[in-house]
Amino acid sequence: MTTTTSSQQQTPTMASPKTYLNFIGGEWRPSASGETFDDTNPAHPGQVVARFQRSSTADVDAALTAAERALSAWRDDGDGQAVEGDPGRSPDGD
């Protein structure tokens, strides 16, 4: 991060902001639309601190499908034992 001086006032300036992706199904990916939005520093309007995916219904659907698949695989871990912390199973395996 560098600073610039203008009229005795120092204003922080940043290099190009980092773009964050969605984490869906074990991989980082851009939004289905390819659109992003900027997050700005409230103390310095106009200073973009990060760029995020503008997720759509398609992204939410993909995340829900991936979560359902992961939950199924997690519950069916193959050993017949309750997974600790699984609210769907009792400690007795019922």
Buried (B, 14 or more C-beta within 10 A) or exposed (E): EEEEEEEEEEEEEBEEBEEBEBEBEEEEEBBBEEEBEEEBEEEEEEBBBBBBBBBEEEBEEBBEEBEEEEEEEEEEEEEEEBEEEEEEBEEEEE
